[in-house]
């Protein structure tokens, strides 16, 4: 989800790849105290460093400057998520980024709160970053039955897109995705994720990446860190698709 949130922050001028960006141990918003994995912090770091290490507070710290529906609009209008009109040829889920407020809105910025995704949704996010335009994925060709595919209403600016690709490339090379992406050559980008689920001791491990014109994503339930669980699976697929 931080890929989508980053695109929003970049567009609004609330972050820039190589500019300093806060990544404190804690950030309180809506009476919730948020923290980073193992309570790490990055002092005097850039937004690129925060993205590469998946710093939660770097994103939630910007919540006071956002409207409650900003993230929802970004997900729908740019990434085609949550529109409830994907027609992939089989029953599916289009992702959900509901409008929320206070602490829940802050949590949504890092993929928690009411955000719901599946691997196809997240593979599509990487594909949108790589191609620059949302193209609804499908499993059954629309030529079979003449289905109309979902479209997004706008694209990111060239500057935002360039920075987003830089962030994902850096994460694949030197961030939390580096170990999994080692040996995946070419034009690549990646992002790891961990999604806490009520009643689970360990979060679900997420990983999304692209290599050239191939994008993929995976989730390992109760896998913990996405880089070490879902990452190798996605990386193997990208290697096989070369």
Residue frames relative to the residue before (quaternion, step in Angstrom):
aa qw qx qy qz dx dy dz
X 1.0000 0.0000 0.0000 0.0000 0.00 0.00 0.00
X 0.5894 0.5968 -0.3706 0.3989 3.58 1.12 -0.56
X 0.5390 0.5878 -0.4114 0.4413 3.59 1.21 -0.31
X 0.6802 0.4742 -0.2772 0.4855 3.56 0.90 -0.96
X 0.6543 0.5088 -0.3103 0.4655 3.58 0.92 -0.90
X 0.6316 0.5341 -0.3349 0.4513 3.59 0.99 -0.79
X 0.6373 0.5241 -0.3364 0.4540 3.57 0.94 -0.82
X 0.6361 0.5272 -0.3133 0.4683 3.58 1.09 -0.76
X 0.6845 0.4852 -0.2836 0.4643 3.58 0.86 -0.98
X 0.6406 0.5193 -0.3210 0.4657 3.58 1.02 -0.78
X 0.6614 0.5134 -0.3054 0.4536 3.57 0.93 -0.88
X 0.7340 0.4249 -0.2256 0.4793 3.57 0.99 -0.83
X 0.4878 -0.6855 0.4207 0.3395 3.56 1.27 0.01
X 0.4598 0.6840 -0.4407 0.3557 3.58 1.22 0.45
X 0.7685 0.1145 -0.0954 0.6223 3.57 1.32 -0.04
X 0.0272 -0.7597 0.6493 0.0222 3.53 -1.26 0.48
X 0.6562 -0.5943 0.2930 0.3611 3.54 -0.81 1.07
X 0.8305 0.2398 -0.0973 0.4933 3.59 0.64 -1.10
X 0.5412 0.6010 -0.4194 0.4124 3.60 1.22 0.24
X 0.6182 -0.5518 0.4062 0.3851 3.56 -1.20 0.55
X 0.0002 0.7910 -0.6095 0.0527 3.54 -1.05 0.85
X 0.4945 -0.6928 0.4311 0.2993 3.62 -0.85 0.88
X 0.0605 0.7550 -0.6518 0.0378 3.55 -1.11 0.79
X 0.0292 0.8315 -0.5522 0.0531 3.61 0.44 1.21
X 0.6661 -0.4840 0.3737 0.4270 3.57 -1.29 0.23
X 0.8075 0.0906 0.0013 0.5828 3.54 0.99 -0.92
X 0.0259 0.7545 -0.6544 -0.0428 3.53 -1.30 0.38
X 0.2161 -0.7883 0.5671 0.1014 3.56 -0.78 1.06
X 0.1173 0.7727 -0.6144 0.1083 3.55 -0.89 1.00
X 0.8321 0.0779 -0.0910 0.5415 3.56 -0.84 0.97
X 0.6460 -0.5517 0.2913 0.4399 3.56 1.14 0.79
X 0.5862 0.5136 -0.3967 0.4850 3.61 1.23 0.37
X 0.2751 -0.7453 0.5860 0.1594 3.54 -1.01 0.85
X 0.1435 -0.8046 0.5749 0.0379 3.57 -0.44 1.26
X 0.0571 -0.7980 0.5992 0.0287 3.58 -1.13 0.59
X 0.5084 -0.6261 0.4973 0.3196 3.55 -1.33 0.21
X 0.6691 -0.4676 0.3823 0.4331 3.53 -1.29 0.28
X 0.8352 0.0317 -0.0797 0.5432 3.58 -0.77 1.07
X 0.5082 -0.7000 0.3846 0.3222 3.57 1.27 0.54
X 0.2806 0.7737 -0.5266 0.2128 3.58 1.04 0.71
X 0.1236 -0.7548 0.6345 0.1113 3.55 -1.32 0.26
X 0.2395 -0.7304 0.6157 0.1734 3.55 -1.27 0.41
X 0.1982 -0.7995 0.5592 0.0942 3.56 -0.50 1.17
X 0.8540 0.0164 -0.0580 0.5168 3.56 -0.89 1.03
X 0.3887 0.7388 -0.4635 0.2971 3.56 1.11 0.70
X 0.5142 -0.6263 0.4906 0.3204 3.55 -1.29 0.28
X 0.6518 -0.4854 0.3915 0.4316 3.55 -1.30 0.17
X 0.6016 0.5634 -0.3538 0.4422 3.58 1.08 -0.70
X 0.6469 0.5105 -0.3138 0.4716 3.57 1.00 -0.80
X 0.6557 0.5103 -0.3061 0.4646 3.58 0.99 -0.83
X 0.6448 0.5111 -0.3157 0.4726 3.57 0.99 -0.83
X 0.6831 0.5111 -0.2889 0.4343 3.57 0.86 -0.98
X 0.7351 0.3700 -0.2218 0.5231 3.59 1.10 -0.66
X 0.4024 -0.7466 0.4431 0.2904 3.56 1.35 0.05
X 0.1370 0.8248 -0.5265 0.1541 3.54 0.85 1.07
X 0.3792 -0.7577 0.4878 0.2100 3.59 -0.44 1.20
X 0.7093 0.4903 -0.2764 0.4244 3.56 0.81 -1.00
X 0.5509 0.6036 -0.3999 0.4150 3.59 1.18 -0.40
X 0.7065 0.4317 -0.2477 0.5031 3.56 1.12 -0.66
X 0.6923 0.4800 -0.2892 0.4546 3.58 0.85 -0.96
X 0.5791 0.5960 -0.3752 0.4108 3.60 1.15 -0.51
X 0.6723 0.4880 -0.2940 0.4727 3.57 1.24 -0.38
X 0.4110 0.7507 -0.4401 0.2717 3.59 1.28 -0.16
X 0.6538 0.5268 -0.3453 0.4193 3.65 0.88 -0.77
X 0.6892 0.4743 -0.2728 0.4750 3.60 1.21 -0.46
X 0.6589 0.5063 -0.2959 0.4712 3.58 1.30 -0.03
X 0.4461 -0.6396 0.5475 0.3035 3.54 -1.26 0.46
X 0.6632 -0.5429 0.3402 0.3869 3.55 -1.16 0.57
X 0.7651 0.3781 -0.2030 0.4801 3.60 1.02 -0.74
X 0.3796 0.7533 -0.4758 0.2491 3.63 1.22 0.07
X 0.6964 0.4716 -0.2870 0.4586 3.58 0.81 -0.95
X 0.6213 0.5459 -0.3306 0.4546 3.57 1.02 -0.80
X 0.6707 0.4914 -0.2939 0.4715 3.57 0.91 -0.92
X 0.6405 0.5281 -0.3282 0.4507 3.58 0.96 -0.83
X 0.6626 0.5112 -0.2987 0.4586 3.57 0.92 -0.94
X 0.7089 0.4570 -0.2597 0.4703 3.57 0.93 -0.90
X 0.7644 0.4381 -0.2205 0.4186 3.54 0.66 -1.15
X 0.7590 0.3550 -0.1927 0.5107 3.60 1.06 -0.69
X 0.8068 0.2899 -0.1265 0.4991 3.58 0.89 -0.97
X 0.4555 -0.7336 0.4201 0.2790 3.60 1.27 0.08
X 0.4837 0.6881 -0.4138 0.3485 3.59 1.22 0.41
X 0.8176 0.2680 -0.1929 0.4718 3.54 -1.12 0.68
X 0.4504 0.7020 -0.4434 0.3281 3.58 1.21 0.35
X 0.2858 -0.7952 0.4789 0.2382 3.57 1.30 -0.41
X 0.6617 0.4843 -0.3417 0.4591 3.57 1.03 0.72
X 0.3227 0.7132 -0.5478 0.2952 3.57 1.14 0.56
X 0.0736 -0.7743 0.6279 0.0271 3.56 -0.92 0.91
X 0.0068 -0.8608 0.5079 -0.0308 3.56 0.22 1.28
X 0.6337 -0.5510 0.3178 0.4403 3.58 1.31 -0.04
X 0.7450 0.1605 -0.1317 0.6340 3.57 1.32 -0.21
X 0.6478 -0.4933 0.3674 0.4494 3.63 -1.15 0.31
X 0.0643 0.8135 -0.5686 0.1041 3.57 -0.83 0.97
X 0.3772 -0.6825 0.5780 0.2404 3.51 -1.40 -0.04
X 0.3296 -0.8002 0.4782 0.1496 3.57 -0.74 1.06
X 0.5842 -0.5445 0.3890 0.4592 3.57 1.24 0.09
X 0.1002 -0.7900 0.6026 0.0517 3.57 -1.20 0.50
X 0.0522 0.7568 -0.6483 0.0647 3.52 -0.87 1.06
X 0.0835 -0.8521 0.5156 0.0326 3.58 0.38 1.22
X 0.5456 -0.5799 0.4826 0.3649 3.55 -1.23 0.44
X 0.0540 0.7929 -0.6027 0.0721 3.55 -0.76 1.07
X 0.2957 -0.7605 0.5561 0.1579 3.55 -1.25 0.28
X 0.8227 0.2556 -0.1968 0.4680 3.50 -1.42 0.25
X 0.8566 -0.0872 0.0585 0.5051 3.59 -0.99 -0.83
X 0.6397 0.5352 -0.3342 0.4389 3.59 1.01 -0.75
X 0.6219 0.5175 -0.3428 0.4774 3.59 1.07 -0.65
X 0.6368 0.5248 -0.3207 0.4651 3.56 1.00 -0.82
X 0.6565 0.5111 -0.3029 0.4648 3.55 0.98 -0.86
X 0.6181 0.5645 -0.3447 0.4248 3.58 1.05 -0.72
X 0.5951 0.5969 -0.3605 0.3996 3.58 1.10 -0.66
X 0.7466 0.3172 -0.2029 0.5484 3.59 1.20 -0.45
X 0.6539 -0.5671 0.3015 0.3999 3.58 1.21 0.49
X 0.5526 0.5641 -0.4137 0.4531 3.58 1.21 0.39
X 0.5904 0.5784 -0.4108 0.3850 3.62 -1.08 -0.55
X 0.8013 -0.2797 0.2211 0.4805 3.55 -0.88 -0.96
X 0.4180 0.7169 -0.4683 0.3033 3.61 1.25 0.09
X 0.0005 -0.7810 0.6238 -0.0296 3.56 -0.96 0.94
X 0.0548 0.8007 -0.5908 0.0832 3.58 -0.83 1.02
X 0.1734 -0.7270 0.6396 0.1798 3.54 -1.35 0.22
X 0.7189 -0.4650 0.2789 0.4349 3.63 -1.17 0.27
X 0.6214 0.5348 -0.3621 0.4435 3.62 1.01 -0.65
X 0.6163 0.5445 -0.3359 0.4592 3.58 1.03 -0.79
X 0.7285 0.4430 -0.2484 0.4598 3.56 0.84 -1.00
X 0.5806 0.5363 -0.3800 0.4804 3.59 1.13 -0.49
X 0.6348 0.5331 -0.3166 0.4612 3.56 1.07 -0.77
X 0.6015 0.5536 -0.3559 0.4529 3.60 1.08 -0.69
X 0.6687 0.4790 -0.2999 0.4831 3.60 0.89 -0.89
X 0.6390 0.5315 -0.3232 0.4525 3.57 1.00 -0.80
X 0.6395 0.5252 -0.3196 0.4616 3.57 1.05 -0.79
X 0.6373 0.5142 -0.3252 0.4729 3.58 1.00 -0.80
X 0.6969 0.4828 -0.2841 0.4478 3.58 0.84 -0.94
X 0.7555 0.3907 -0.2181 0.4785 3.59 0.84 -0.95
X 0.4374 -0.7030 0.4510 0.3332 3.56 1.17 -0.58
X 0.7688 0.2306 -0.1230 0.5837 3.57 1.30 -0.24
X 0.4773 -0.6604 0.4988 0.2953 3.57 -1.04 0.76
X 0.0059 0.7482 -0.6632 0.0205 3.54 -0.97 0.97
X 0.3988 -0.7446 0.4714 0.2535 3.57 -0.44 1.17
X 0.3655 -0.7254 0.5335 0.2357 3.60 -0.78 0.98
X 0.0157 -0.7905 0.6111 0.0358 3.57 -1.21 0.39
X 0.4006 -0.7031 0.5390 0.2337 3.55 -1.28 0.46
X 0.7429 0.2372 -0.1481 0.6083 3.57 1.19 -0.60
X 0.5080 -0.6775 0.4362 0.3044 3.57 -0.74 1.04
X 0.4765 -0.6698 0.4820 0.3034 3.61 -0.93 0.81
X 0.5205 0.6313 -0.4193 0.3935 3.59 1.22 -0.24
X 0.5738 0.6172 -0.3724 0.3888 3.57 1.17 -0.52
X 0.8389 0.0790 0.0018 0.5385 3.56 0.87 -0.94
X 0.5394 -0.6674 0.3895 0.3346 3.59 1.22 0.24
X 0.2617 0.7836 -0.5248 0.2053 3.59 1.14 0.51
X 0.3591 -0.6942 0.5793 0.2314 3.53 -1.21 0.63
X 0.3180 -0.7684 0.5275 0.1737 3.56 -0.73 1.05
X 0.5646 -0.6022 0.4507 0.3397 3.55 -1.20 0.59
X 0.1340 -0.7760 0.6118 0.0743 3.55 -1.17 0.62
X 0.3873 -0.6822 0.5634 0.2592 3.55 -1.26 0.43
X 0.5146 -0.7026 0.4093 0.2721 3.57 -1.02 0.76
X 0.8146 0.0653 -0.0415 0.5748 3.60 1.17 -0.32
X 0.3385 -0.7139 0.5702 0.2249 3.55 -1.32 0.21
X 0.5845 -0.5620 0.4471 0.3776 3.54 -1.28 0.26
X 0.5661 -0.5701 0.4577 0.3808 3.55 -1.21 0.44
X 0.6519 -0.5196 0.3760 0.4044 3.56 -1.22 0.43
X 0.6549 0.5258 -0.3109 0.4450 3.59 1.00 -0.80
X 0.6533 0.4987 -0.3069 0.4799 3.57 0.96 -0.86
X 0.6619 0.5199 -0.3015 0.4481 3.56 0.90 -0.94
X 0.6470 0.5262 -0.3148 0.4531 3.56 0.96 -0.87
X 0.6805 0.4822 -0.2880 0.4707 3.57 0.92 -0.90
X 0.6364 0.5342 -0.3285 0.4492 3.58 1.01 -0.79
X 0.6449 0.4976 -0.3139 0.4879 3.57 1.01 -0.79
X 0.6208 0.5376 -0.3350 0.4619 3.58 1.05 -0.76
X 0.6508 0.5229 -0.3118 0.4537 3.59 0.96 -0.89
X 0.7004 0.4599 -0.2752 0.4714 3.58 0.87 -0.93
X 0.6253 0.5275 -0.3391 0.4644 3.60 1.07 -0.68
X 0.6613 0.5044 -0.3027 0.4654 3.56 0.97 -0.85
X 0.6377 0.5258 -0.3245 0.4599 3.59 1.02 -0.78
X 0.6525 0.5059 -0.3029 0.4760 3.57 1.08 -0.75
X 0.7243 0.4473 -0.2391 0.4671 3.57 1.07 -0.73
X 0.8511 0.0830 0.0227 0.5179 3.58 0.88 -0.93
X 0.6345 0.5489 -0.3285 0.4338 3.59 1.25 0.07
X 0.8158 -0.2632 0.1924 0.4777 3.56 -1.21 -0.53
X 0.6796 0.4778 -0.2932 0.4731 3.61 1.22 -0.33
X 0.4408 0.7555 -0.4210 0.2401 3.59 1.28 -0.24
X 0.6625 0.5154 -0.3248 0.4357 3.59 0.87 -0.88
X 0.6895 0.4736 -0.2832 0.4692 3.58 0.91 -0.90
X 0.7327 0.4411 -0.2340 0.4624 3.57 1.00 -0.83
X 0.4003 0.7039 -0.4908 0.3217 3.61 1.22 0.03
X 0.7860 0.2761 -0.2179 0.5083 3.56 -0.75 1.01
X 0.5997 0.4917 -0.3754 0.5076 3.58 1.28 -0.05
X 0.1271 -0.8475 0.5145 0.0297 3.56 -0.19 1.26
X 0.6345 0.5547 -0.3974 0.3630 3.53 -1.34 0.08
X 0.7255 -0.3726 0.3310 0.4747 3.54 -1.28 -0.50
X 0.1399 0.8300 -0.5184 0.1509 3.58 -0.08 1.29
X 0.0130 0.7593 -0.6506 -0.0083 3.51 -1.34 0.40
X 0.0125 0.8213 -0.5689 0.0399 3.58 -1.06 0.64
X 0.0507 -0.7677 0.6364 0.0551 3.54 -1.37 0.28
X 0.2728 -0.7517 0.5812 0.1510 3.53 -0.98 0.91
X 0.0279 -0.8066 0.5895 0.0335 3.54 -1.27 0.26
X 0.1149 -0.7486 0.6466 0.0913 3.53 -1.30 0.45
X 0.0986 -0.8184 0.5660 0.0117 3.56 -0.68 1.11
X 0.3110 -0.7574 0.5474 0.1732 3.54 -0.58 1.16
X 0.1092 -0.7836 0.6111 0.0246 3.55 -1.05 0.88
X 0.5265 -0.6417 0.4536 0.3246 3.57 -0.88 0.94
X 0.8100 0.2681 -0.2094 0.4777 3.54 -0.92 0.92
X 0.6493 0.4774 -0.3207 0.4977 3.60 1.29 -0.08
X 0.4510 -0.6822 0.5032 0.2791 3.57 -1.00 0.81
X 0.7814 0.2108 -0.1057 0.5777 3.57 1.02 -0.81
X 0.4952 -0.6606 0.4691 0.3135 3.62 -1.03 0.69
X 0.5572 -0.5591 0.4794 0.3835 3.54 -1.30 0.24
X 0.3229 -0.7514 0.5448 0.1854 3.57 -0.97 0.84
X 0.1030 -0.8141 0.5715 0.0048 3.57 -0.76 1.12
X 0.0423 0.7765 -0.6283 0.0221 3.54 -1.22 0.53
X 0.0470 0.7770 -0.6271 0.0290 3.57 -0.93 0.89
X 0.0768 0.8079 -0.5733 0.1128 3.56 -0.98 0.86
X 0.1574 -0.7561 0.6179 0.1472 3.52 -1.34 0.17
X 0.0681 -0.7388 0.6676 0.0626 3.49 -1.35 0.45
X 0.8100 -0.0606 0.0007 0.5833 3.56 -0.40 1.19
X 0.7869 -0.2891 0.2211 0.4983 3.59 -0.80 -1.00
X 0.5916 0.5424 -0.3739 0.4648 3.61 1.22 0.42
X 0.0433 -0.7896 0.6121 -0.0028 3.58 -0.82 1.03
X 0.0069 0.8064 -0.5900 0.0406 3.56 -1.07 0.71
X 0.0467 -0.7773 0.6260 0.0421 3.53 -1.30 0.32
X 0.0317 -0.8001 0.5988 0.0152 3.54 -1.21 0.47
X 0.1381 -0.7613 0.6263 0.0952 3.53 -1.28 0.41
X 0.1410 -0.7509 0.6402 0.0794 3.55 -1.06 0.84
X 0.3640 -0.7541 0.5038 0.2122 3.55 -0.45 1.19
X 0.8342 0.0300 -0.1114 0.5393 3.53 -0.89 1.12
X 0.3528 0.7744 -0.4585 0.2560 3.56 1.16 0.60
X 0.4365 -0.6894 0.4723 0.3335 3.57 1.18 -0.41
X 0.8336 -0.0817 0.0862 0.5394 3.58 -0.72 -1.04
X 0.4514 -0.7211 0.4616 0.2512 3.56 -0.74 1.06
X 0.6099 0.5940 -0.3498 0.3909 3.55 1.06 -0.71
X 0.7644 0.3677 -0.1932 0.4931 3.58 1.01 -0.78
X 0.7189 0.4166 -0.2536 0.4953 3.61 1.20 -0.28
X 0.7764 0.2837 -0.1616 0.5390 3.59 0.51 -1.13
X 0.5628 0.6599 -0.3693 0.3338 3.59 1.10 -0.68
X 0.6987 0.4669 -0.2994 0.4520 3.62 0.70 -0.94
X 0.6123 0.5508 -0.3447 0.4505 3.59 1.11 -0.67
X 0.6833 0.4762 -0.2763 0.4795 3.56 0.88 -0.98
X 0.6518 0.5237 -0.3135 0.4502 3.57 0.94 -0.90
X 0.6326 0.5306 -0.3322 0.4560 3.60 1.00 -0.78
X 0.6385 0.5203 -0.3175 0.4699 3.58 1.04 -0.79
X 0.6640 0.5020 -0.3087 0.4603 3.58 0.93 -0.90
X 0.6388 0.5171 -0.3226 0.4694 3.59 1.04 -0.74
X 0.6741 0.5078 -0.2879 0.4526 3.56 0.97 -0.90
X 0.6947 0.4930 -0.2719 0.4477 3.54 1.15 -0.60
X 0.4636 0.6979 -0.4454 0.3157 3.58 1.25 0.08
